[in-house]
Amino acid sequence: MTVVAEKPVGFREYVESHETLKYFFTGGKGGVGKTIAAAGIAAYFANNGKRVLLASLNPVHSLSSLFEQDLSGGLIKPVKGIRNLDAVEVDITDKVNSYKKQLADRLTWFLKWADIPMKASEFIDIAATNPAFEESAMFDAVVDIILQQKENYDKIVFDCAAVANAVRLLGLNKIYGLWLRRMIKSREEALSLRVKLSFRKEKAMEEIKKDPLMADLIALEGKINKASAILGDPSQTAFFFVTLPLALPISVVERFINMVRGFNIAIGGVIVNGVLRKDLVAEGGTEYLKNKYEEQKRYLKIIEEKMGPLVRAVIPLYETEIAGIDMIMRISEDLATWTPEKGLLL
């Protein structure tokens, strides 16, 4: 992986020099602290007077546990203890069910139109068990949040699932566009052929105007085009990778940085989480902690060499569990105060 040369800047300086950024995505290997980083970013902006929405896209939500308050139910709720901050644990159950109904309606119509003697129900369960089905529903939920909430919030922070899912999720904006254009063209050709074969051209033209599949495709294309214009705009959207100073999380970030760029999503930077502080190790630290510190030094050097200019913040390994408003405020402060001059070793 080659990192484009740029001036190393911390998170605060980066966002202050990119004031128009509105949509933030955090991703990384499972267990690296994506939700923690997303909460810290959201709290940072809320503390600075911005209206902020924090949205969890992880199928196994943890915002309620992290904030120690009920944020479940798929509804946008105010976060108690942090002004200007709302949160939602996105629930795609209703959207998946809606997809199934829509798919059933369209398949029933299509099979009848094509004179195929099969029941739509035979296809529904198969289609719905495909992982892409739920990812499509989640992408639709992201698009809805972006388009419906953009006027209500200054910043929207998305806590993504594991990075592979996040990359596929974001990549759908590009893939959907290509797929929709092809589907619309194919549908136009099929309908045109039906017009040519019809003995009653007027009736066939009426069918085309009422064609529900074509109407769906055109409506979805318009929606995706609007979302793609936002997701692919580096002045509005940025993806932040979160990693631990360990081999596997680092390799995951390396592998996916270029993939995210390939989907025209700007890389905001890398946040290194769970870094041991030297003073804690020195003050009566156990042999295990000392060995762990030396191990982290090696991995932090790798991070510095391979993605140094992209590092925006270093979050320390805290002495207590990260839960509750006070701990989230600490994360926010650490995000805001770290600078490249401090180095990755704390």
N, C-alpha and C positions, 0 to 999 in steps of 0.2 A: 504494500500500500504506500502510495506517495502522498504526503500532505503538502498542499500548496503553501508556499512560503507566505506568511502573513505575520503581522505584529502580534505577539502574544498579549492577550488582554484578559482580565478577569471577568466574571459574570456581570458585575455591576457596570463596568466600563463598556462591556459589549452591548448590553441592552440600552444603555444611555446613548450609545452611538448608533443604535438601530431602533429609534423611538417608534417607528411605524409598525414594528413587529406586533402582531395581535394574537397569533395562534402558535402555541408551543406544544410540541410532542416530546415525551420522554420514552426512551426504549433501551433495552439491553437484555442480557441473559436473565433468566428467571432467578430471583433472589438477590439481585445486586443492589436493590434499593431504588427502583424506578418511582414507586409511589412516594417514598420519602423525598426524593429530589423534586418531583412534581408538586408536592405539598409545600416544599420550601420555596419554589419559584412562585407559586400562587400567593403564598403569604408575603413574600417580598414585595410584589406589586400591590397587594391589598394594603400593606403597611405604608406604601407610598401614595395612597389615595386613589388608586385605580380600582374600578369595578371589575371584579375577577370571578370567573367561573372555573372551577376545577372539576373535570369530568373523568371518571374512571371507566376505562374500556376493557379492563381485565375481567374475564369471566368469573374469576374468584376475587370479588371485591374486598378491599381492605381499608377503604377510607374511614368507615365507621369505627374500626378498631384503632386506626391511627389517631383519629381526632377524639376518640372516646366519647362519641355521641352518635345518635342514630341518623345516618345519612342514606339509609337503604330505601327501597321502594321505587326506584327509577324516577323520582321526582326531584326537581331542583329545590334545595333547602339552604337556608342561611346557616353559615358555620358560627356557632356560638363561641364568642371569645376573640374573633378576628373580624373587625369591621370591614365592610366592602367585599367580603368573600362568601360566595355561594358554592355549593358542591352538589354533584349528582353521581350516583352509581348507575351507569347506563344499563337498563334492562331491555334486552332485545326480544324477550318472549313474545310480546304482542306483535312486534314487527315480523318475527319468524312466522307466527300464525297468520298474519296478514299476507305474507309472501305465499304461504301454502294455499290460502283461499284464492288469491289472485292467480296463482299457477294453475289451480284446479279449474277456475273459470276459463282461463285462456286456453288450456289444453282441451277442455271439453268443446269449446268453440272451434279450435283448430281441427280436432279429430273429426268433428261433424263436417266442417268445411272441406276437409281432404277426403271425406268419405272412407275413413279408416274405422273398422268395426272393433274398437278397443275402448276400455274405460280409462278415463283420466286418472282415476285413483291408483291404477297399476304403476303409474310413473311418479306420483307425488312423494311417497315414502322414500323411494330410491333417491330422488333429487334432494330431498330434505336431509338425508343422512350424509350428504357430501359436506366436508368441512367448509368448502367454499361458500356453501349456502348460508351458514352462519356468519362468515366473514363478510359476505355481501350485505347481510342484514346489519351488521355492525358498521360497515362503511356507510350505509344509508343513514344510520343513526348519527354518525359523525357529520355527514353532509347536512342533516336536519339541524343539528346544533349550530353549525357554522352559519347556515342561511337564516335560521329563525332567531338566533340569539346574538347575532353580530351587532345589532343596534343596542342591545341591553347591556353589553359588557365591553370594557376597554381591552381586556386580555382574557383569552380562553386557553386553559392549560389541559392537555389531554394526557392522562396516565395510561400508556398503552400496555398490552400484554407482552409476552416474551418477544424479543426483537424480530424473530422470523415472522411471527404473526403480524407485528406492526408494519414491517416492510411490505408484506403482501397486502395488508389493509390499505396502506398509503398508495401502493402500486396499482390498486384497483382503479384509481382515478384515471390512470393512463390506459390501462387495459380495457376498462369499461368504454372509454371513448372510442377506441379502435373497434371493439366488438359491436357497439351500438351503430356506428357508421356502416359497418358491413351488414348488420341485421336490417337496418332501414333500407339499404340499397337492395338487398335480397327481397325484402317485403314489397318494395316498389315494383321490382321486376315481376314478382309473382302476381301482384294485383293487375299490373299492366297486361300480362298474358291473359288473365281471366277476362279483362275487358275486351281484348281482341277476339277471344273465343266465344264471347257472349253474343247471342242473337239480339239481345235487347241492351244496347249500349247504355241507355239512360239508367236502367235498373242496376247495371254493373257499376256505373259511376257512383250511384247512391250507396252501394255496398262499400266502395272504397272509402267514401267520406265517413261512413259509420264504423269502419274497420277498427275494433278495439285494440288489437295488437299493435297496429301502426300508431294509434293515438298514444298508447303506453310508451312505445319506443321513443317517439318524438318528445314526449313530456320528460322522460328519464334522461334523454340526451341533453335537453336544456338544463336540467338540474345538475347533471354531472359536469357540463361545461362551465357552469357558474362556480362549482366547487373546485374544479381543476384550475381555474384561473386564480383562485385564492391559494390552493395548496402549492401550486407551482410558482408562486410569486415570492421571491426571497425577501421582499420588503415587508411581507405580511406573515410568512410562515417559516418556522425553523424547527429542526429536529435535534434534540439533545440526547446523546448517548450517555448511559450511566454504566460505570464499571467498578469492580473491586480490584485491588492490586493482586490479582491472581491470573494464572496463565489462561484458563479457559475464557473467562469474561473478556480479557484483553483481546484474545484471538477472535471472539465473536464480534466485538466492535470493529476490529480491523476489517473483517470480512464484509460487514454490512454497510460501512461508511460509503463505499463506492456504489453499492446497490441503491441506497437511498438517493444519492446524487443522480443515479441513472433514471430515477422516477421524477426528476426535476424538483426534488425537495431539498431546500438549503440546509446545510449542516450548521447548527448553531454552535456546537462544540461538544466537549466531553466533560462529564462531571465524575471525579474519582471519589468513591465513597468508602467509608470504613478504614481510614488510615490511622494507624497507631501513632500517638504522640510520643515523642522521645522522652519528655519529662515524666510521663506515667511509667514508662519502661525503666527509666533510671532510678525512680524513687521506689526502691524495694520491689521491682518487678521480678516475677518468677522466671525460671530458666525458659519456660515455654514462651512467655511474652518476649523475652530477649531474642529467642530464635525466630519467633514470628516477625519481630521488627526487622531482623536482618533479611528474612525472606521477602518482606514487603519492600525493603530498599532495592532489592534486585528487580522486582517487578515494576516499581516506580521508575527505575532507570529505563526500563523497556518502554514504558508509557512516554517518558520524556523524549526518548529517541525517535519513537515511531509516530507520536501524535502530539508532541509538546505544544506547538502553536495553537492546537485546538482545545487544550485544557482550559476550562473556564472557572473551575472551582474544585477545591479539595474539602471533603466533609470528613471530619475526624470520627474515629470509633469512640462513641460516647461511653461513659462509665455506667450509664443506666439504659434501660430499654427506651426506644423511641416511641413514645405514645403520649398523647395529650398536647394541649395548646402550647405549653411552655417549651416542650422539646421541639415542636415545629418552629417556634420563634427562634430557637437557637440555630436550627438549620438555616433558616432565612438569613440570620445574621452572619453565619459562616459563609454562605453563598455570596453575601454582599461585601464581605471584608477581605476575602482571599484575593491576592494578586500574584502574578507570575514571579514577582521579585521574592516572594516568600518561599518559592520552591514547592515541590511535591512532598518533601519530608517535613513533618510538622514537629 
